[in-house]
Amino acid sequence: MSRYHSYLNSAVTVIDSYTKGTPLTHHLKLFFQTDKKFGSKDRKSISTLCYHYFRCAFLFNETETTENKIVAASFLCENSETEFLKNVSPEFNELVAFSAIEKVDYLNINAEKLFLFSDEISSFIDKDKFTISLLHQPDLFLRIRPKKKEQVLTKLKNSDIPFELIEPDTLKLTNGTSVENCLEINKDVVIQDFNSQKVFDFLKKEKAEEKSESVWDCCAASGGKSILLFDLFSGKIKLTVSDIRENILTNLQLRFKDAGINLQKKFVQDLSLKSGLLLDEKFSIIICDAPCSGSGTWSRTPEQYFSFDKIQLQQFVEKQKNIVVNTLPHLAKDGWFVYITCSVFKAENEDMVDFIQQHFSSQLLEMKYLKGFDKNADSLFVAYFKN
């Protein structure tokens, strides 16, 4: 048996043991920890097959074997000949340069199954382009921190790591590139998707005055948006962060330490229930990077698409409404409320903007989709309100 058939068998084992809702990266990590025989190239090959499968899992009949689904998914997701297809399915390998639609036709499968939630996508999104983008893994993007550009570029060149400087402070690398041994993460660069780096561009342009801002990152998660805002405002922010998960805030504080950021306050709170703040606590900027479907990032995490259903979408919408209701009253006069999701669904974006306008007096200044499907990046939505 060739090593490529061995890769296929291992991928089948991973997929058949997968539990919905589990991050695929964690599931793969546990699999490789259990079986130590795999080298780095083996792990990468097996992982790639698994990601291909989850991108295409709904396309095939349930009667098809997992093996056949993986091979067909690899055919759909690859753009050029691969050693895997060459050894496992030479016929597919010869046709792999076909377009995605041509491949779907060749396999005689229903193209509408490429994405099962097309009716939920915003009219501002090109549905065909977005759907096709789900077949491919986005690139790795790094944001260079202030005054670090020269040394970052030198370190990458000295380490022979291929990169592209696509904007003054934005680097694009092949997904899976390891830079940890070359760069100091959070100190030199922040690992941050291209469009995540763009969410405050309008705010920075409009808010030109130089003064210290009180900021509440209310759904802080890993803190990437807070670090971005800190850099954009040259450190002139007094930062409060909150999240529903205590362990996340613990990790965030360690990350902030690396980034040279001092927190004014952090607290654990389920904002769908209450704010956890005194009524008179106000902020000049509130970042609401709301929990959402994550549909704009499903090309990066296809297992989330595999595990999703419309009931979850409505649950997210209700949670978003409650979070907005509990956080917006803490926006100071002339303050800015920045609503962000990594979703392409209208219900989580334009409909939420309508909800805010119906229930609050804050003025909508701009809303837009930051589309990633033409940049091999994630897609995000951002809306800017001012009191």
N, C-alpha and C positions, 0 to 999 in steps of 0.2 A: 504493500500500500504506500503510495506517495505521500510526502508530508502535506501536500495540499488536500488530499482526502482525509488525512489526519486532522488538519485544520477544520475541515467541514464537520467531521464527527465531534470535535470539541465544541464547535459553535452550536451544534444541535443539543449537546448536553447543557450548555449555558442557557439556551433559549427554553428548553423544556423544563428547566428548574426555576425559571424566572417567575417572580411574584409581582403582579401588577402593582404599580405605585412605588416600586423600589427604584432608585436611581441606577441606571445600567452600569455606571462607573463603579458603584459600590458592589454590585452583583459580580461584575467581572473581577474586581479586586479579590473578593472572597474566593472565587473559583481558582484564580492563579495562586493564591496563598495555600489552598488545599493541595494543589498539584504543582510542585516546585520544578518540574522538568522543563518548563517552557522558558526559552530565552526571550529577550526583548523583541526580536523580530517575530517570533512565534506569537507572543502576546498581542502585538500590533495586528498581525494578520487575522487572528481569531476575533479580536475586538471589531475589526472592520467588517467582517462577515456578519457579526451580530447587529451592528448598527445598520447595515444594509437591510437585514431582515425586518427590523422594526420600522424602517422607512416605508416598507412595501407590504406589511403583514395583511392589510385589508384587501389587497388586490387579488389574492388567490383563493381558490375554493378550499373549504375546510378539509376536503378529502385529500388534498395534495400533502405529500410528506413534508416534514420540516426541511429535509435535505433539498428537495426540489424547490421549495420556496426560497431558500438561501441562495441557491445557484441562480435562479431567475432574478432575484432581487439584486444580486451582484451585477448581472447583465444590465439591469435598469439603471443602477447607480454609478457604474463606471463609465468613463468617457473614452478610454483608450484601452488597448490590449493589456491584460494582466497575466501573470504567471498562474494565478489560481484558475482563471477561466481557460487558459491554454491547456492546463492539465486535466481539469474536471469537465469542461464543456467547450471543446474546440469550436463547435458551431457558433455558440454565443460569442466567443472571443473574436471570431471573424467579423461579426456584425455589431460589435460593441460601440463603434463610432456613430451608429444611427442616432437620430434625435430621440428624446424620451417618448414622444408620441408615436414615432415609427416603431419603437421597441414594443410599446403597449399594443399596437396593432399587430405586430408580428407574433406576440404571445397570445393574441385573441382574448384579451381581458378588457374589462370595462374601465375606461379611463376616468369615469366619474368616481371610481373608488380610490383614486390617488389621494383625494382629500374628502373626508366624509362630512365636513362641516362648512362646505362652500357657501351655504345659504346664510351663514352667520358672519361672513367676512364683510368688512366695510366696503362701501362703493368707491372709496378713495384708493383701494388696493386693487391692482391688476391680479385677478384671481388665477389666471393661467400661469403667469410668471411666478406668483407666490407658490402655487402648487408644485410646479416643476422644481423650484428651489429646495423643496423639502427632500428631494432625492440626493442632495449633496451636502457634505459637511462644510460649515463656514470656516473661514480662516481664523487664525489667532491674531488678535490685535493688542498692541501695547501702547499705553500713553506715557510719554516721557514727562517726568516731573520737572518743575521749574529749575533752571540752571544745571540740568543734568544731561543735556542733549549731547554735547561734545564727548563726554566720557562714555555715555551709553553707546554711541555709534562706534567709538574706538574699541570698546570691549567686544561688541558683536563682530566687528571686522577681525579683531585679533583671535577670536574664537572660531572663525570661519563659519559663522552661522548666517545663512542666506536671509535677507530681509529686504523690504521695500519701504522707503520713507514716503508715505502717500500724502501726508500733510505735515506741516512744520513740527508737530509733536506727536504724530501718530505713525506707528510702525505696523506693517502687515507681515506676518510670517505664516508658513505652512502649519496647519493645525497639527498639534502633537509635538511641535518643536520644543525642546527643553532649553530653557534659558536660565534656570535657577542657579546653575553652577557658574554662570557668566555675569549675571546681573543681580543686584539686590532688589528683590521684589518689594514693592511699596515704598522703598526709599529712592531707587533709581527710576523705576517704572511701575506702573500699575497695569495688571492684566485686566483689560476692559474692552468690551466690544466697541466697534467703530461708532455705532449710533448711540451707545451709552455715553460716549465722550461728547455727544452733541446736545444733550438734553438741556443744558443751561446756556446755550449760545444766545438765545433771544433775551434771556434775563440779563446776561452780562452786557449785552449791547444797550439795553434800555436803562439799566441801573448803573450809570457811569460814575455817580458820586462816590468819593472815597471816604467811607466811614465803616465802623465796625457794625456787623449785622448779627442780630440774635437769630439763630437758625435751629429749627426743630426738624430733624430727619425722623419722621414718625414711624416709618416701617423700614428701619435702617438695614436689616439683613447683614451683608458682609461689609457695608459701609463705603462701597465704591463711589456712590454719588456724593457722599460727604467729603471724601478726599478730593474729588473733582472740584466741588464748590470751594473748598479750602484753598486749592491752588488758583482757581480763577479769581478769587478775591484776595490773593496774596496773604492768606492767613488771617485776614481781618474778619473773623467770625467767632462768635461765642456759641459753641455747639452743644446741643442737647440731642440725644438719640434715644429711641425706644424700639422695642421689638417684642413679639409675643414669646420669644424663646431666650431663656437666660444663657444657654450655652453659646448662642449666636453672639450675644452681646459681650460675652467673655472673650471669644475669638476676635471680635471687632476691636476690643480695647487693645489687644496684643498687636493687631494690625495697625491701629492708630499710633501705637508706640513706635513701630518701625517707620511710620510715615511722618513722625515728628508732630503729631497733633495732640493737643491737650483737650480733653473733654470737660465741659462745664458740668454736665449731668447725664446720667444714663439710668433708664428704669425699664422694668419688664411690665408690659401691659397689653391686654387684648383690647385693641382700640375699637373693635366692633361692639364692645360692651360699654366702655366709658373711656375718657381721655387719660385718667390717672393724674391729671394736673389740677391745680387750684383754678378757680374761675377767672381770676385776674392775671394769670400767667399768659403773656402774649409774646409773639415772635414776629420779627419783620420778614422772615422767610420760613415757610413750611414746605418741606419736601414730602410729598405723599407718593412714594413709589409703591403703589397699591398691590397687594396680593392679587394675582390674576391667573387666567388659564395658562399663560406663558406661550400662547400659540405663535407669537412672533419669534420664538426661539426653538421651535420644534424641529427645525433642521439640525440644530445642535444636540437636542435631547429627544430623539424620535420616540423613545419609550414612553414619554409623557403623552404624546399623541395616541399611542397604542392603548394607554390606560384611561383615556378621557371619555366622558360622555356629557350630554347636554344638561343633565341634572346638575353636574358640577359647575357648568357655566352659570346657571341661575344662582347657585350658592355663592359663587364669587361675586356676582353682581350685587346681591343682597349685602354681602360683607363690605364691599366697596362703598355702598351707600351709607352704611352704618359708620364706617371709618371717617368718611367725609363729614357726616353730621357731628361726630364727636371731636374732630380736629379743627375744622374751619373756624369755630368760635374763638379759637386761640390765636387767630391772625390779627396782628396789630393794625391800627389805622395806617393806610398807605402801604400795608404789607403785601407780600407776594405769596400766592399759593400755587405750587407747581405740582400738577397731577400727572403721574407717569404710569404707564403700563408697558409690559412687553407682549402686548396682545394685538391681533389684527381684527378682533371681533367688535362690531359696532356696539353691541350691548355694553361692553366694558369701557368704551371710549366716547364716541359722540353722544350716546344715550346718557352716559354719566355727566358729560358736560351740560346737557339739557337739564338733568336733575339738579346740578349745582346752581344753574341759572334760575330754576324755578323756586329753589328753597333758600337761596342766599343772595345778598345784594352785591357780592363781589363781581367785578366787571371782567368778562372774558377779553383778553388782549390778543391771544393767538392760540390756535390749536393746529397740530399737524402730525402726520405720520412720518417717522424717520424710516424710510423703506430700505431694507437690507438685501432684498432678493436680487438686486442688480449690482451689489457690492460684495457678495458672498459673506454677508454679515447678518446680524439679527435685525428684526423689525420692531420698532417701538412707537408708542404714541405719547405725545406730551401736550398739555394744555396749561396756559399761564393765566392766572386770575390775579386781580389787584383789588384791594379793599378801597 
